[in-house]
């Protein structure tokens, strides 16, 4: 019985796509655990989670000194958050890329072991390129966070908007972008992994991953700015936006969710600026 179980495990581990899937799941899990532990901020994510719009306007923004350590901490927080939120929606593209490599005849001249490691290496480079695109976004997000805090528009401790106007403008910006042609084009690239791989197959794995990451950032950057409205460490907003991204990218009617969300965000922005 033991030998049968071991042979099954060995066959399972020899499946490269299984290894890739497990790696993606583990990376996503570690990212979520890091966020749940407060992402190095020293605060409980549960204490920072509150569903209010705009969030606690009565709180007076506090000033936090942005030294090199704190800036790197915020950059890490944003990047890990993007990994936790975006990697699940990119998994179909990554797994399909690994499958395409598996059936690439150019690899068949190699031994089984070298083929397996080459496939995993190239898939890893694809993932790295994808995550580097989100690292660039995280740099910009941390810079925007610093600017909003310095101008008193963002609460330093809770990392949510302390200005009704700021919240309204971000909602309107996200709503307009959700309905834009740029959003539609980027979303289409994310929703058609086979077409993407066929179109950019001449690129190396790192460049292909970077290109896919750029399309993904182009698709979702406006939604990610909503974290400044509800709180960058607000678990409800993080989970809600993650689910929305999954719906947009993976469901057949995902493009309709994008337009519906755009209308809701526009209405919320107008309501916040005009009626509250």
C-alpha positions in Angstrom: 0.0 0.0 0.0 2.8 2.4 0.9 4.7 1.7 -2.3 1.5 2.3 -4.3 1.0 5.7 -2.6 4.6 6.7 -3.2 4.5 5.8 -6.8 1.4 8.0 -7.2 3.1 10.9 -5.5 6.1 10.4 -7.7 4.0 10.5 -10.8 2.2 13.5 -9.5 5.4 15.4 -8.8 6.7 14.5 -12.3 3.8 16.5 -13.8 5.3 19.9 -14.5 1.9 21.6 -14.6 1.2 20.3 -11.2 4.4 21.7 -9.8 3.7 25.0 -11.4 0.1 25.0 -10.0 1.4 24.2 -6.5 4.1 26.9 -6.8 1.5 29.5 -7.7 -0.8 28.4 -4.9 2.0 28.5 -2.4 3.1 31.9 -3.5 -0.4 33.2 -3.3 -1.0 31.7 0.1 2.2 33.2 1.5 1.2 36.6 0.2 -2.2 36.4 1.8 -0.6 35.2 5.1 1.7 38.2 5.0 -1.2 40.6 4.6 -3.2 38.9 7.3 -0.3 39.4 9.7 -0.3 43.1 9.0 2.2 43.3 6.2 4.9 44.5 8.6 2.9 47.6 9.7 2.6 46.4 13.3 -1.2 46.7 13.1 -3.8 44.0 12.9 -5.5 43.8 9.5 -8.7 43.1 11.4 -8.4 46.4 13.2 -7.8 48.2 9.9 -10.8 46.7 8.3 -14.0 48.9 8.3 -16.6 49.2 5.6 -17.2 52.9 5.5 -17.3 55.3 2.5 -15.6 57.6 2.9 -13.7 56.0 5.7 -13.9 57.7 9.1 -13.8 61.3 7.9 -13.7 62.4 11.5 -10.2 61.0 12.0 -7.5 63.6 11.8 -4.7 62.6 9.4 -1.5 61.9 11.2 2.0 62.4 9.9 4.4 59.5 9.6 8.0 60.1 8.7 8.9 58.4 5.4 12.4 57.2 5.9 14.0 54.6 3.7 12.9 51.7 5.9 9.3 52.8 5.9 9.3 53.5 2.2 10.6 50.0 1.5 8.0 48.6 3.9 5.2 50.3 2.0 6.6 49.2 -1.3 6.7 45.6 0.0 3.2 45.9 1.3 1.9 47.0 -2.1 3.8 44.4 -4.1 2.8 41.5 -1.8 -0.8 42.8 -1.9 -0.7 42.8 -5.7 0.7 39.2 -5.8 -2.1 38.1 -3.5 -4.8 39.8 -5.5 -3.6 39.3 -9.1 -1.8 36.0 -9.2 -4.9 33.9 -9.0 -6.4 35.6 -12.1 -3.1 35.2 -14.0 -2.9 31.4 -13.1 -4.8 30.3 -16.3 -2.4 32.2 -18.5 0.7 30.8 -16.7 -0.6 27.2 -16.7 -1.4 27.4 -20.4 2.1 28.8 -21.1 3.6 25.8 -19.2 1.4 23.4 -21.2 2.5 25.0 -24.5 6.1 24.6 -23.5 5.3 20.9 -22.6 4.2 20.3 -26.2 6.9 22.3 -27.9 8.9 19.8 -30.1 12.1 21.9 -29.7 12.4 20.5 -26.2 12.2 16.8 -27.2 15.8 16.6 -28.1 16.7 17.0 -24.5 16.6 14.4 -21.7 13.5 14.2 -19.6 15.2 15.7 -16.5 16.7 18.6 -18.4 13.4 19.2 -20.2 11.5 19.3 -16.9 13.9 21.8 -15.4 14.0 23.9 -18.5 10.2 24.1 -18.6 10.1 25.1 -14.9 12.8 27.6 -15.5 11.0 29.3 -18.4 7.7 29.2 -16.6 9.4 30.8 -13.6 10.8 33.5 -15.8 7.3 34.2 -17.2 6.0 34.6 -13.6 8.9 36.8 -12.7 8.3 39.1 -15.6 4.6 39.3 -14.7 5.4 40.2 -11.1 8.0 42.8 -12.1 5.2 44.7 -13.9 3.3 44.8 -10.7 6.4 45.8 -8.8 6.6 48.9 -11.0 3.0 49.6 -10.2 3.7 49.1 -6.5 6.5 51.8 -6.7 4.0 54.2 -8.2 1.3 53.3 -5.7 3.7 53.8 -2.7 4.7 57.2 -4.2 1.1 58.2 -4.6 0.5 57.1 -1.0 3.3 59.3 0.2 2.0 62.3 -1.8 -1.6 61.9 -0.5 -0.3 61.6 3.1 1.8 64.7 2.8 -1.1 66.6 1.4 -3.3 65.5 4.3 -5.7 63.5 2.0 -4.8 60.1 3.3 -4.9 58.9 7.0 -1.3 57.8 7.7 -2.2 55.0 10.2 -5.3 53.6 8.6 -4.2 54.2 5.0 -7.6 55.3 3.8 -8.9 58.6 2.4 -9.6 61.3 4.9 -11.1 63.6 2.2 -14.6 63.3 0.7 -13.4 65.1 -2.5 -10.4 62.7 -2.8 -12.6 59.7 -2.4 -15.1 61.0 -4.9 -12.5 61.8 -7.5 -10.9 58.3 -7.2 -14.3 56.7 -7.6 -15.1 58.8 -10.7 -11.6 58.1 -12.1 -12.1 54.3 -11.7 -15.6 54.4 -13.1 -14.6 56.3 -16.2 -11.6 54.0 -16.8 -13.8 50.9 -16.4 -15.9 52.1 -19.4 -12.9 53.2 -21.5 -11.6 51.6 -24.6 -8.2 51.2 -23.0 -9.7 49.1 -20.3 -11.5 46.9 -22.8 -8.4 46.3 -24.9 -6.3 45.4 -21.9 -9.0 43.2 -20.5 -9.3 41.3 -23.8 -5.6 40.5 -23.7 -6.1 39.0 -20.2 -9.2 37.1 -21.2 -7.7 35.4 -24.2 -4.5 33.5 -23.0 -4.2 31.3 -26.1 -4.3 34.3 -28.4 -1.8 36.2 -26.3 0.7 33.2 -26.3 0.3 32.7 -30.0 0.8 36.4 -30.7 3.9 36.9 -28.5 5.4 33.4 -28.7 8.6 34.8 -30.3 9.4 36.8 -27.1 11.4 35.2 -24.4 9.6 34.0 -21.3 10.6 37.0 -19.1 9.5 39.5 -21.8 6.2 37.6 -22.4 5.5 37.6 -18.6 6.4 41.3 -18.5 4.1 42.1 -21.4 1.2 40.2 -19.8 1.9 42.0 -16.6 1.7 45.3 -18.4 -1.6 44.4 -19.9 -2.8 43.3 -16.5 -1.7 46.5 -14.9 -3.4 48.4 -17.7 -6.6 46.5 -17.0 -6.7 46.8 -13.2 -4.7 49.9 -12.1 -7.8 52.1 -11.7 -9.5 49.5 -9.5 -6.4 49.2 -7.3 -6.6 53.0 -6.6 -9.8 52.3 -4.8 -7.7 50.9 -2.0 -7.0 54.5 -1.1 -10.7 55.0 -0.7 -11.5 52.1 1.6 -8.1 51.5 3.0 -4.9 49.8 1.6 -5.1 47.2 4.4 -8.9 46.9 4.5 -9.5 43.2 4.1 -13.0 43.6 2.8 -11.9 45.9 0.0 -8.9 43.7 -0.8 -11.1 40.6 -1.1 -13.8 42.4 -2.9 -11.5 43.8 -5.6 -9.8 40.4 -5.9 -13.1 38.8 -6.6 -14.1 41.5 -9.1 -10.8 41.0 -11.0 -11.5 37.2 -11.1 -15.0 37.8 -12.5 -13.8 40.2 -15.2 -11.0 37.9 -16.4 -12.4 34.4 -16.0 -16.1 34.4 -16.6 -17.5 34.5 -20.1 -19.5 37.6 -19.3 -16.6 39.3 -17.5 -16.6 42.3 -19.8 -20.2 43.0 -18.7 -19.0 43.0 -15.0 -16.5 45.7 -16.0 -19.1 48.0 -17.5 -21.5 47.4 -14.7 -18.9 48.2 -12.1 -18.0 51.3 -14.0 -21.6 52.6 -13.8 -21.8 51.8 -10.1 -18.5 53.6 -9.4 -19.6 56.7 -11.3 -22.9 56.8 -9.4 -21.0 56.4 -6.1 -18.5 59.1 -7.0 -21.2 61.6 -8.0 -23.3 60.7 -4.9 -20.3 61.2 -2.6 -19.4 64.6 -4.1 -22.9 66.0 -4.6 -25.1 64.6 -1.9 -22.8 63.9 1.1 
